[in-house]
Amino acid sequence: MVVDDQPETRYTRLGKDRIAYQVFGEGPPDVVYMSAMGEAIDARWEWPPYASFLRRLGSFSRLIMFDRRGMGASDPLAQEGVSTWEGWADDVHTVLDEVGSERATILGTQETGPIAILFAATQPERTQALVLVNASACGRRDTDYPWGMSDADSESVYRLIEERWGTEALGELGGADSAGDRAYLRWVAKATRMSCSPREVGLYLRWNNVMDVRSVLPTIRVPTLVLHRKDVAMTTIDQGRYIADHIPGARFVEVPGNHISPYNKPSAPILDHIEEFLTGVSPTAESDRALAAVLFTDIVGSTERASALGDRRWRALLETHDGVAQTIIEQHRGRLIKTTGDGVLATFDGPGRAIRGAFALRDALHPLGIEIRAGLHTGEIELREGDVGGIGVHVAARVLDYAGAGELVVSGAVPLLVTGSGLTFDDRGEHELKGIPGTWRLFAVEG
């Protein structure tokens, strides 16, 4: 059954790709709903509890929904060389611009939690608040994170999901309360078939499993609400508490139920808390801090080159270098903060773009006889007028010290955030960075 008030599915373009989206309600505030896998945008309205959930959200907000590229009614992700979460962030930007939304609350649920977290951390100027429901910051078990699954257990679960994908048997995995509801199981089977294929969901699950955004949590500076159902089995309530404990000022609320999907009953407590939270969020909250990929480069052997060329020719070469650097950085959606005499400082909203930009700059300068090296770190920075500062900038500068000619060396935070990009890394071991506490694991990007 399709409800009468189902909004029209529209399309917006991102390059050659089309993104399917819907808008329901009027707001303010604006709420971007990042739905979980298997929930194609048109199928949501065919399950009455889901439709009721969406109508309630739209009663106190302008609800903005979309199928990310690669899912449902949207095109596959055509752009190469960008990690999956950065592509998803592009989708959010594009849809927000299309509907005229300057700032929105980002609502992430289940495995979209890390994407919502990264967007809020890297895009505070577009994020009014962050709401997470039954989310986890890390899917894998670790020595200091005992709630995730082992690699072997994860693989068993993913094979089971692949086997059941598109069938009624899949719906039995969501929660005990819905396992006997044949209407629900039939809807789940249809909705998942509309969203993606079994092979595609397997790739998506394995990409998502290696995402680890625990280090990102302390950098979030927007109001945050973390809701978690008490008896969810696959993503335990301890994982929700961990998120709230590590985001400054986050509010944690335990809600009843055992189903991982927020729209299944009882959904009223979840919706009540979201509505109460959003009515108290300031629409003009600003932040002077953000998560960013910080890139430093410098010219190899610059002192010797300057001496050999002389002042006039060296100055001309530097001007060429600076012009090429600005063009390449802008092409990769970065921001040139400043030139450093024989290099640059630039920031990007994702490390995938920063890595591609660094290699593009290296290759563009090579025919000019200029060889560079580069260092990259993803961390929290202070946003100043026309400049950046903070420990994240200092770390990136120190990482540069360990790069050889033609190399890009990155901090240990970077590989965890470029899952799905096809990039590979050479482990360079633990190092002490001058003036930075502790030891830091460094990697060289191969290619």
C-alpha positions as CSV (number, residue, x, y, z in Angstrom):
1,M,0.0,0.0,0.0
2,V,1.3,3.4,-0.9
3,V,0.2,6.3,1.3
4,D,-1.5,9.3,-0.3
5,D,1.0,11.8,1.1
6,Q,4.1,10.1,-0.3
7,P,6.3,12.9,-1.6
8,E,7.5,13.0,-5.2
9,T,10.9,11.5,-5.9
10,R,13.0,14.0,-7.7
11,Y,16.6,14.0,-9.1
12,T,19.5,16.3,-8.7
13,R,22.8,16.0,-10.6
14,L,26.4,15.6,-9.3
15,G,28.6,15.6,-12.3
16,K,27.2,12.9,-14.6
17,D,25.4,11.1,-11.7
18,R,21.8,11.6,-10.7
19,I,20.8,11.4,-7.1
20,A,17.2,10.5,-6.1
21,Y,15.8,12.5,-3.2
22,Q,12.5,13.4,-1.5
23,V,11.4,16.3,0.8
24,F,8.6,15.9,3.2
25,G,7.3,18.5,5.7
26,E,8.2,22.2,6.0
27,G,10.3,22.8,9.1
28,P,12.4,24.4,10.4
29,P,14.6,22.6,11.2
30,D,15.9,20.6,8.3
31,V,16.7,17.0,9.0
32,V,18.8,14.8,6.6
33,Y,17.8,11.2,7.2
34,M,20.7,8.8,6.3
35,S,18.8,5.5,6.1
36,A,20.4,2.1,6.5
37,M,21.2,-0.3,3.7
38,G,18.3,-2.1,2.1
39,E,15.9,0.9,2.3
40,A,15.2,2.2,-1.2
41,I,13.6,5.6,-1.1
42,D,10.3,4.7,-2.7
43,A,9.9,1.4,-0.8
44,R,10.0,3.1,2.6
45,W,6.5,4.5,2.2
46,E,5.0,1.0,1.4
47,W,5.5,-0.3,5.0
48,P,2.9,1.5,7.2
49,P,5.1,1.7,10.4
50,Y,7.9,3.2,8.3
51,A,5.5,5.7,6.6
52,S,4.2,6.7,10.1
53,F,7.8,7.2,11.3
54,L,8.6,9.5,8.4
55,R,5.3,11.4,8.7
56,R,6.1,12.0,12.4
57,L,9.6,13.3,11.5
58,G,8.1,15.5,8.9
59,S,5.6,17.0,11.4
60,F,8.3,18.9,13.2
61,S,11.0,19.3,10.5
62,R,11.6,19.5,6.8
63,L,12.6,15.9,6.2
64,I,15.2,15.4,3.5
65,M,15.9,11.9,2.2
66,F,17.9,10.4,-0.6
67,D,19.3,7.2,-2.1
68,R,23.1,7.5,-2.0
69,R,24.8,6.8,-5.3
70,G,25.1,3.0,-5.7
71,M,21.8,2.4,-3.9
72,G,18.1,2.4,-5.0
73,A,17.0,4.9,-7.6
74,S,20.3,6.8,-7.7
75,D,23.1,6.2,-10.2
76,P,26.2,4.2,-9.3
77,L,29.2,6.1,-8.0
78,A,31.0,7.0,-11.3
79,Q,33.8,9.1,-9.9
80,E,37.0,7.1,-9.3
81,G,39.5,7.6,-6.6
82,V,37.3,8.9,-3.8
83,S,36.6,6.8,-0.7
84,T,33.0,5.8,-0.2
85,W,32.2,8.1,2.7
86,E,33.5,11.1,0.9
87,G,31.3,10.2,-2.0
88,W,28.3,10.0,0.4
89,A,29.3,13.5,1.8
90,D,29.2,14.8,-1.8
91,D,25.7,13.4,-2.1
92,V,24.5,15.2,1.1
93,H,26.1,18.5,-0.1
94,T,24.4,18.2,-3.5
95,V,21.0,17.4,-2.1
96,L,21.2,20.2,0.5
97,D,22.2,22.7,-2.2
98,E,19.3,21.5,-4.4
99,V,16.6,22.0,-1.7
100,G,18.1,25.3,-0.5
101,S,19.2,24.1,3.0
102,E,22.2,25.9,4.5
103,R,22.3,23.9,7.8
104,A,20.6,20.7,8.7
105,T,20.5,18.1,11.5
106,I,22.1,14.9,10.3
107,L,20.3,11.8,11.4
108,G,22.3,8.6,11.1
109,T,21.1,5.1,12.0
110,Q,22.8,1.7,12.1
111,E,25.7,1.5,9.7
112,T,25.3,5.0,8.5
113,G,26.3,6.3,11.9
114,P,30.0,6.6,10.9
115,I,29.1,8.6,7.8
116,A,26.9,10.9,9.8
117,I,29.7,11.3,12.4
118,L,32.3,12.2,9.7
119,F,30.0,14.6,8.0
120,A,29.3,16.5,11.3
121,A,33.0,16.6,12.1
122,T,34.2,17.8,8.7
123,Q,31.2,20.0,7.8
124,P,30.3,21.9,11.0
125,E,29.2,24.9,8.9
126,R,26.5,22.7,7.3
127,T,25.5,20.7,10.4
128,Q,23.1,22.1,12.9
129,A,23.0,19.0,15.1
130,L,23.8,15.3,15.0
131,V,21.4,12.5,15.9
132,L,22.4,8.9,16.0
133,V,20.1,5.9,16.5
134,N,21.5,2.3,17.2
135,A,24.8,3.4,15.7
136,S,28.4,2.2,16.3
137,A,31.7,4.0,15.8
138,C,33.6,0.8,15.0
139,G,32.4,-2.6,13.8
140,R,35.5,-4.6,14.7
141,R,36.5,-5.9,18.1
142,D,39.7,-4.4,19.5
143,T,41.7,-4.6,22.8
144,D,40.1,-1.4,24.0
145,Y,36.8,-1.9,22.2
146,P,35.4,-5.3,23.2
147,W,31.9,-4.8,21.8
148,G,32.6,-5.2,18.1
149,M,32.7,-8.6,16.2
150,S,35.8,-10.6,15.4
151,D,36.8,-10.8,11.7
152,A,35.6,-14.4,11.6
153,D,32.2,-13.6,13.2
154,S,31.8,-10.6,10.9
155,E,32.4,-12.7,7.8
156,S,29.9,-15.3,9.0
157,V,27.2,-12.6,9.4
158,Y,27.9,-11.0,6.1
159,R,27.7,-14.4,4.3
160,L,24.4,-15.0,6.0
161,I,23.1,-11.6,4.9
162,E,24.2,-12.1,1.3
163,E,22.5,-15.5,1.3
164,R,19.2,-14.1,2.6
165,W,19.3,-10.8,0.8
166,G,16.1,-10.1,-1.2
167,T,14.2,-12.9,0.6
168,E,11.8,-13.0,3.6
169,A,14.4,-14.8,5.7
170,L,16.4,-11.6,5.9
171,G,13.8,-9.7,7.9
172,E,14.2,-12.2,10.8
173,L,17.7,-10.9,11.5
174,G,16.5,-7.4,12.5
175,G,14.8,-8.2,15.8
176,A,12.8,-10.8,17.5
177,D,9.6,-8.8,17.6
178,S,9.2,-8.7,13.8
179,A,10.3,-12.3,13.0
180,G,6.8,-13.6,12.8
181,D,5.2,-10.7,10.9
182,R,4.8,-12.0,7.4
183,A,3.7,-8.7,5.9
184,Y,6.9,-7.1,7.3
185,L,9.1,-10.0,6.0
186,R,7.6,-9.6,2.5
187,W,8.2,-5.9,2.5
188,V,11.8,-6.4,3.6
189,A,12.4,-8.8,0.8
190,K,11.0,-6.3,-1.8
191,A,12.8,-3.3,-0.3
192,T,16.2,-4.9,-0.3
193,R,15.8,-6.1,-3.8
194,M,15.0,-2.5,-4.8
195,S,18.1,-1.2,-3.0
196,C,21.0,-3.2,-4.3
197,S,22.1,-6.8,-5.3
198,P,23.4,-9.4,-2.9
199,R,26.9,-9.0,-4.3
200,E,26.7,-5.2,-3.8
201,V,25.5,-5.5,-0.2
202,G,28.4,-7.9,0.5
203,L,30.9,-5.3,-0.8
204,Y,29.2,-2.6,1.2
205,L,29.2,-4.5,4.4
206,R,32.9,-5.4,4.2
207,W,33.7,-1.8,3.4
208,N,31.7,-0.6,6.4
209,N,33.2,-3.1,8.7
210,V,36.7,-1.7,8.5
211,M,35.5,1.9,9.1
212,D,36.7,3.1,12.5
213,V,35.7,6.7,13.5
214,R,36.5,6.4,17.2
215,S,39.3,9.0,16.8
216,V,36.9,11.4,15.2
217,L,34.4,11.5,18.0
218,P,36.2,14.1,20.2
219,T,36.4,16.5,17.3
220,I,32.6,16.9,16.9
221,R,31.5,20.3,18.0
222,V,27.8,20.3,17.2
223,P,24.9,19.4,19.6
224,T,24.6,15.6,19.6
225,L,21.9,13.1,20.7
226,V,22.7,9.4,20.9
227,L,19.7,7.1,21.1
228,H,20.1,3.3,21.5
229,R,17.6,0.6,22.0
230,K,18.2,-1.5,25.1
231,D,18.0,-5.0,23.6
232,V,19.5,-4.7,20.1
233,A,21.8,-7.7,19.6
234,M,23.9,-6.9,16.6
235,T,24.9,-3.3,17.7
236,T,24.9,-3.4,21.5
237,I,23.9,-0.5,23.7
238,D,27.5,-0.3,25.0
239,Q,28.5,0.8,21.5
240,G,26.0,3.6,21.7
241,R,27.2,4.6,25.2
242,Y,30.8,4.7,23.8
243,I,29.8,7.2,21.2
244,A,28.1,9.5,23.7
245,D,31.0,9.2,26.2
246,H,33.5,10.4,23.6
247,I,31.6,13.3,21.9
248,P,31.9,16.4,24.0
249,G,28.5,17.3,25.5
250,A,26.6,14.5,23.8
251,R,23.3,13.3,25.3
252,F,22.7,9.6,25.6
253,V,19.2,8.1,26.0
254,E,18.4,4.4,26.3
255,V,15.1,3.6,24.6
256,P,13.0,0.3,24.7
257,G,13.0,-2.3,22.0
258,N,15.1,-5.0,20.3
259,H,14.8,-4.0,16.6
260,I,17.8,-2.3,15.0
261,S,15.6,-0.3,12.7
262,P,14.2,2.9,14.3
263,Y,10.9,2.8,12.4
264,N,9.8,-0.5,13.9
265,K,7.8,-0.4,17.1
266,P,8.2,1.0,19.6
267,S,9.3,4.1,17.5
268,A,7.4,6.7,19.6
269,P,10.1,7.1,22.3
270,I,12.7,7.6,19.6
271,L,10.6,10.3,17.8
272,D,9.7,12.0,21.1
273,H,13.4,12.4,22.1
274,I,14.4,13.6,18.6
275,E,11.6,16.2,18.6
276,E,12.4,17.4,22.1
277,F,16.1,17.6,21.3
278,L,15.6,19.6,18.0
279,T,13.4,22.2,19.6
280,G,16.2,23.1,21.9
281,V,19.0,23.3,19.3
282,S,20.1,26.8,18.4
283,P,19.9,27.4,14.6
284,T,22.7,29.8,14.7
285,A,25.3,27.7,16.6
286,E,28.8,28.2,15.1
287,S,32.0,26.3,15.5
288,D,35.6,27.5,15.0
289,R,36.9,23.9,14.9
290,A,36.5,21.1,12.4
291,L,38.0,17.8,11.3
292,A,40.1,18.2,8.2
293,A,42.8,16.5,6.1
294,V,45.8,18.7,6.5
295,L,48.4,18.5,3.7
296,F,52.0,20.0,3.7
297,T,54.3,19.8,0.8
298,D,57.8,21.1,0.1
299,I,60.3,21.1,-2.8
300,V,63.1,18.6,-2.4
301,G,66.5,20.2,-2.4
302,S,65.1,23.7,-2.5
303,T,68.2,25.4,-1.1
304,E,70.5,23.8,-3.6
305,R,68.1,24.6,-6.5
306,A,67.8,28.3,-5.4
307,S,71.6,28.6,-5.3
308,A,72.0,27.0,-8.7
309,L,69.3,29.1,-10.4
310,G,69.9,32.4,-8.8
311,D,67.3,34.7,-7.2
312,R,65.4,35.7,-10.4
313,R,65.0,32.3,-11.9
314,W,64.2,30.7,-8.6
315,R,61.5,33.2,-7.9
316,A,60.0,32.6,-11.3
317,L,60.0,28.8,-10.6
318,L,58.3,29.3,-7.3
319,E,55.6,31.4,-8.9
320,T,55.0,28.6,-11.4
321,H,54.9,26.1,-8.5
322,D,52.4,28.2,-6.6
323,G,50.1,28.6,-9.5
324,V,50.1,24.9,-10.4
325,A,49.5,24.0,-6.7
326,Q,46.5,26.3,-6.4
327,T,44.9,24.9,-9.5
328,I,45.5,21.2,-8.5
329,I,44.2,21.8,-4.9
330,E,41.1,23.5,-6.2
331,Q,40.4,20.7,-8.7
332,H,40.4,18.3,-5.8
333,R,38.0,20.3,-3.7
334,G,40.7,21.5,-1.3
335,R,41.6,24.9,0.1
336,L,45.0,26.4,-0.3
337,I,45.7,28.0,3.1
338,K,49.1,29.5,2.2
339,T,52.4,28.9,0.5
340,T,55.4,28.3,2.7
341,G,58.3,29.6,0.6
342,D,59.0,26.2,-1.0
343,G,55.8,24.3,-0.4
344,V,52.1,24.7,0.5
345,L,49.7,24.1,3.4
346,A,46.3,23.0,2.2
347,T,43.2,21.5,3.8
348,F,40.6,19.1,2.4
349,D,37.3,17.8,3.8
350,G,38.4,14.2,3.3
351,P,41.8,12.4,3.1
352,G,40.9,10.6,-0.1
353,R,40.9,13.9,-2.0
354,A,44.0,15.1,-0.2
355,I,45.9,12.0,-1.3
356,R,44.8,12.2,-4.9
357,G,45.5,15.9,-4.9
358,A,49.1,15.4,-3.5
359,F,49.9,12.8,-6.2
360,A,48.4,15.0,-8.9
361,L,50.5,17.9,-7.8
362,R,53.6,15.7,-7.7
363,D,53.0,14.5,-11.3
364,A,52.1,18.0,-12.6
365,L,55.3,19.5,-11.2
366,H,57.6,16.8,-12.4
367,P,57.9,18.0,-16.0
368,L,59.0,21.4,-14.7
369,G,61.9,19.8,-12.9
370,I,60.3,20.2,-9.5
371,E,60.3,17.2,-7.1
372,I,58.2,17.4,-4.0
373,R,57.4,15.4,-0.9
374,A,54.3,15.5,1.2
375,G,52.9,14.8,4.6
376,L,49.2,14.3,5.5
377,H,47.3,14.1,8.8
378,T,43.5,14.0,9.5
379,G,42.6,15.7,12.7
380,E,40.9,18.6,14.4
381,I,42.0,22.1,13.4
382,E,41.2,25.6,14.5
383,L,39.5,27.7,11.9
384,R,40.9,31.2,11.8
385,E,40.3,34.0,9.3
386,G,42.2,32.9,6.2
387,D,44.3,30.5,8.3
388,V,44.2,27.3,10.3
389,G,46.0,26.2,13.5
390,G,45.9,23.7,16.3
391,I,47.6,20.3,17.0
392,G,46.3,18.8,13.8
393,V,48.3,21.3,11.7
394,H,51.4,20.6,13.8
395,V,51.1,16.9,13.4
396,A,50.9,17.2,9.6
397,A,54.0,19.4,9.5
398,R,55.9,16.8,11.5
399,V,54.7,13.9,9.4
400,L,56.2,15.7,6.4
401,D,59.7,15.3,8.0
402,Y,59.5,11.5,7.3
403,A,58.7,11.7,3.6
404,G,61.3,11.1,1.0
405,A,61.5,12.6,-2.5
406,G,58.2,11.9,-4.4
407,E,56.6,10.3,-1.3
408,L,53.4,11.0,0.6
409,V,53.6,9.9,4.2
410,V,50.4,9.9,6.3
411,S,49.5,9.5,10.0
412,G,47.8,6.4,11.3
413,A,44.4,8.1,11.3
414,V,44.3,8.3,7.5
415,P,44.2,4.6,6.3
416,L,41.1,4.0,8.6
417,L,39.2,6.9,6.8
418,V,39.9,6.0,3.2
419,T,38.3,2.5,3.2
420,G,36.9,1.7,-0.2
421,S,39.2,4.1,-2.1
422,G,41.5,1.4,-3.5
423,L,44.6,3.1,-1.9
424,T,47.3,0.9,-0.4
425,F,49.8,1.8,2.3
426,D,53.3,0.8,3.4
427,D,53.6,0.7,7.2
428,R,56.6,2.8,8.3
429,G,56.3,1.9,12.0
430,E,56.1,4.0,15.1
431,H,57.8,7.4,15.4
432,E,58.2,10.3,17.8
433,L,57.1,13.6,16.2
434,K,59.1,16.5,17.4
435,G,57.1,18.6,19.9
436,I,54.1,16.2,19.7
437,P,53.3,13.9,22.7
438,G,53.4,10.1,22.3
439,T,54.4,7.9,19.4
440,W,52.7,8.0,16.0
441,R,52.3,5.2,13.4
442,L,53.1,6.4,10.0
443,F,52.4,5.0,6.5
444,A,53.6,5.8,3.0
445,V,50.9,5.8,0.4
446,E,51.8,3.5,-2.5
447,G,51.4,4.6,-6.1
